[in-house]
Amino acid sequence: MGSPLTWVIVKTDTRKEAFVAGQVANLGFDCWVPCQMIATRPHAARKVTAKAMVSIKELPILPKRIFARMEWHETGALRGIRHLQDVERDGEERIVAIPDSQIAAFKAELDRENTAALALAQKASRRQKAKWRSLKDALLELVDSAKRQMEIAA
């Protein structure tokens, strides 16, 4: 039996998160791209013809980063993926691992926020934008905290 599955942070090229996530999934690994759902309306010039059609966009919260669930020794299988830069490592070049419980908590929070945003289907208020900034900051803090924990464990 191998080492336990854990979430690792995979760094990608700019705006290639979805592509890399698809390729990682094709290799048989679970993948998560933390995205914010945004309802957009047509520009003023198109409102007459579009009749206020709303489209939904998914924007990654952490640009150039996705999460993949795998064993540490399996990260070498990712090397041939186009637009993949590397796996996030700490100061001592160890792979940064994120516990399942933290990923599950952030997924639940994002799902709740995305559901609320889609229900409103309107331009984000200042309060909503502040919530997105705080979620992004929390995810970045998660990454930094995982790096610190790896350094302390060494």
Sequence and secondary structure as in RCSB ss.txt:
>XXXX:A:sequence
MGSPLTWVIVKTDTRKEAFVAGQVANLGFDCWVPCQMIATRPHAARKVTAKAMVSIKELPILPKRIFARMEWHET
GALRGIRHLQDVERDGEERIVAIPDSQIAAFKAELDRENTAALALAQKASRRQKAKWRSLKDALLELVDSAKRQM
EIAA
>XXXX:A:secstr
     EEEEEEE TT HHHHHHHHHHTT EEE  EEEEEE   GGGHHHHTS  EEEEEESSTTEEEEEE GGGG
GGGTT TTEEEE B TTS B EE HHHHHHHHHHHHHHHHHHHHH S   HHHHHHHHHHHHHHHHHHHHHHHHH
HHH 
